[in-house]
Amino acid sequence: MKAACVRTQGPASNIRLEEWPTPQPGQGEVLVRVTWSALNPIDVYLRAGTIPMPVPSPFIPGSDFAGVVEAVGPGVTRFKPGDRVWGSNQGLLGRQGTLAEYVCTHEQWVYPVTPGVDESLLAASALTGITAHLAVFDAGQLRKGQRLFVTGGTGGVGSFVVQMGRIAGAEVITTAGSPEKIAHCKAMGASHVINHRTENLKEKLAELVAQKPLDVWIETQREPDFDCMVSSLAPGGRMVLIAGRTARPVFPVGPFYVKGLTLTGFAMFNSPAERQRHAAHEVGQWLAEGKLKVTIGATYPLEKAAEAHAFLEENTLGMAGKLTGKVVVKVS
Ligand SMILES: NC(=O)c1ccc[n+]([C@@H]2O[C@H](COP(=O)([O-])OP(=O)(O)OC[C@H]3O[C@@H](n4cnc5c(N)ncnc54)[C@H](OP(=O)(O)O)[C@@H]3O)[C@@H](O)[C@H]2O)c1
């Protein structure tokens, strides 16, 4: 099979297209012919070697996929050859990834394609859609009528958080970096959008929450401002962290406990498979019903996987602001 592979962790140019043996499914595993893959920031960190998670050597990056089941190993009960499927959780925790014509994975990480939903959109929704669902409904425990704030409303996770907030019946406040992105956030259901490039977030948010403070804050940036978060939340409010491995911010302990706030965080790939399956099911249903939309910002062929990685890195780490939506890769 053709695979985009990394022999030495480092810059995107280290990704090379190679010929690999097609993997064979073991106990409980499904072999999927990958049609679409999608990129996420963690693929960049793992390819670059900037987070302490061991990868196989050589390594095929890529978490998300959509495709068709080619073969199943012993003990597989949910799938058979020919089934159209999608999923995430690949290319991490020592597993090979999805920037290859085939991926072999345990059936617990595989979901049936929701009828009527384009496979490229499911691949584009996998890691970010499941993460947003876990953040909004599990960690955030968002309820109807509440006020939710999320940073980066057009980002991979942020755009789903905005829409799931709307689906939950909450009021959503978010940030974006251009007038076009602000309009996009409003079209997705945000009631207020702060321009993080031209406005002072702290001041603007203080005005917005003066009458009605926030109930849930979902932070997608790597440097959380806890003074701003704690002062913007109502008593009993919840803060959810999903980014910022190296951040060591100042924390306002007194106001935090006096208000009875909760701070929680999670990594999607450590969440139980059952919980992720439930999230994936709802994401698929909401995409089919048109309640949820995913924007594809750039599409690359497998042969240009290195360019795709460089483009994501420029935007997600370099904050170039040239990307609205997901970067997807057409594999086969
Ligand atoms: N814990 C987990 O399980 C988990 C899962 C998924 C992702 N993550 C992490 O979550 C983070 C976001 O992931 P993603 O896929 O959503 O990334 P993304 O698609 O690259 O989105 C990044 C967002 O950040 C916004 N942004 C940039 N600078 C900003 C600033 N100064 N203030 C406010 N917003 C700013 C961008 O907005 P503009 O383009 O409008 O400037 C963009 O919307 C990453 O660090 C990722 O590693 C964690």
The ligand as an SDF file (V2000), in Angstrom:
LIG
                    3D

 48 52  0  0  0  0  0  0  0  0999 V2000
   -7.7670   17.4560   24.6200 N   0  0  0  0  0  0  0  0  0  0  0  0
   -8.2310   16.9500   23.4910 C   0  0  0  0  0  0  0  0  0  0  0  0
   -8.7710   15.8520   23.4600 O   0  0  0  0  0  0  0  0  0  0  0  0
   -8.0990   17.7470   22.2230 C   0  0  0  0  0  0  0  0  0  0  0  0
   -8.8020   17.3480   21.0790 C   0  0  0  0  0  0  0  0  0  0  0  0
   -8.7130   18.1530   19.9540 C   0  0  0  0  0  0  0  0  0  0  0  0
   -7.9150   19.2860   19.9540 C   0  0  0  0  0  0  0  0  0  0  0  0
   -7.2190   19.5950   21.0720 N   0  0  0  0  0  0  0  0  0  0  0  0
   -6.3870   20.8100   21.1200 C   0  0  0  0  0  0  0  0  0  0  0  0
   -7.2650   21.9130   21.0500 O   0  0  0  0  0  0  0  0  0  0  0  0
   -6.6510   22.9790   20.3480 C   0  0  0  0  0  0  0  0  0  0  0  0
   -7.5670   23.4150   19.2130 C   0  0  0  0  0  0  0  0  0  0  0  0
   -7.6710   22.3690   18.2550 O   0  0  0  0  0  0  0  0  0  0  0  0
   -8.4310   22.6370   16.8620 P   0  0  0  0  0  0  0  0  0  0  0  0
   -8.3920   21.3820   16.0870 O   0  0  0  0  0  0  0  0  0  0  0  0
   -9.7290   23.2950   17.1150 O   0  0  0  0  0  0  0  0  0  0  0  0
   -7.4210   23.7190   16.2350 O   0  0  0  0  0  0  0  0  0  0  0  0
   -7.6300   24.7180   15.0280 P   0  0  0  0  0  0  0  0  0  0  0  0
   -8.6430   24.1540   14.0760 O   0  0  0  0  0  0  0  0  0  0  0  0
   -6.2620   25.0120   14.5250 O   0  0  0  0  0  0  0  0  0  0  0  0
   -8.2770   26.0120   15.6680 O   0  0  0  0  0  0  0  0  0  0  0  0
   -7.5300   26.9680   16.3370 C   0  0  0  0  0  0  0  0  0  0  0  0
   -8.4300   28.1780   16.6120 C   0  0  0  0  0  0  0  0  0  0  0  0
   -7.7340   29.0520   17.4470 O   0  0  0  0  0  0  0  0  0  0  0  0
   -8.1270   30.3590   17.1160 C   0  0  0  0  0  0  0  0  0  0  0  0
   -7.1620   31.3300   17.6130 N   0  0  0  0  0  0  0  0  0  0  0  0
   -5.9040   31.5470   17.2020 C   0  0  0  0  0  0  0  0  0  0  0  0
   -5.3300   32.5220   17.9640 N   0  0  0  0  0  0  0  0  0  0  0  0
   -6.2490   32.8920   18.8850 C   0  0  0  0  0  0  0  0  0  0  0  0
   -6.2560   33.8220   19.9600 C   0  0  0  0  0  0  0  0  0  0  0  0
   -5.1930   34.5660   20.2400 N   0  0  0  0  0  0  0  0  0  0  0  0
   -7.3900   33.9260   20.7030 N   0  0  0  0  0  0  0  0  0  0  0  0
   -8.4700   33.1840   20.4450 C   0  0  0  0  0  0  0  0  0  0  0  0
   -8.5240   32.2730   19.4210 N   0  0  0  0  0  0  0  0  0  0  0  0
   -7.4240   32.1310   18.6590 C   0  0  0  0  0  0  0  0  0  0  0  0
   -8.2120   30.3390   15.6040 C   0  0  0  0  0  0  0  0  0  0  0  0
   -9.0660   31.3830   15.2150 O   0  0  0  0  0  0  0  0  0  0  0  0
   -8.8360   32.3150   13.8950 P   0  0  0  0  0  0  0  0  0  0  0  0
   -8.4940   31.3870   12.7650 O   0  0  0  0  0  0  0  0  0  0  0  0
  -10.1430   32.9860   13.7700 O   0  0  0  0  0  0  0  0  0  0  0  0
   -7.6860   33.2470   14.2490 O   0  0  0  0  0  0  0  0  0  0  0  0
   -8.8340   28.9560   15.3820 C   0  0  0  0  0  0  0  0  0  0  0  0
  -10.2390   29.0660   15.4050 O   0  0  0  0  0  0  0  0  0  0  0  0
   -5.2820   22.4670   19.8960 C   0  0  0  0  0  0  0  0  0  0  0  0
   -4.3130   22.8980   20.8060 O   0  0  0  0  0  0  0  0  0  0  0  0
   -5.4380   20.9530   19.9650 C   0  0  0  0  0  0  0  0  0  0  0  0
   -4.2140   20.2940   20.1790 O   0  0  0  0  0  0  0  0  0  0  0  0
   -7.3010   18.8550   22.1940 C   0  0  0  0  0  0  0  0  0  0  0  0
  1  2  1  0
  2  3  2  0
  2  4  1  0
  4  5  1  0
  4 48  2  0
  5  6  2  0
  6  7  1  0
  7  8  2  0
  8  9  1  0
  8 48  1  0
  9 10  1  0
  9 46  1  0
 10 11  1  0
 11 12  1  0
 11 44  1  0
 12 13  1  0
 13 14  1  0
 14 15  2  0
 14 16  1  0
 14 17  1  0
 17 18  1  0
 18 19  2  0
 18 20  1  0
 18 21  1  0
 21 22  1  0
 22 23  1  0
 23 24  1  0
 23 42  1  0
 24 25  1  0
 25 26  1  0
 25 36  1  0
 26 27  1  0
 26 35  1  0
 27 28  2  0
 28 29  1  0
 29 30  1  0
 29 35  2  0
 30 31  1  0
 30 32  2  0
 32 33  1  0
 33 34  2  0
 34 35  1  0
 36 37  1  0
 36 42  1  0
 37 38  1  0
 38 39  2  0
 38 40  1  0
 38 41  1  0
 42 43  1  0
 44 45  1  0
 44 46  1  0
 46 47  1  0
M  CHG  2   8   1  16  -1
M  END
$$$$
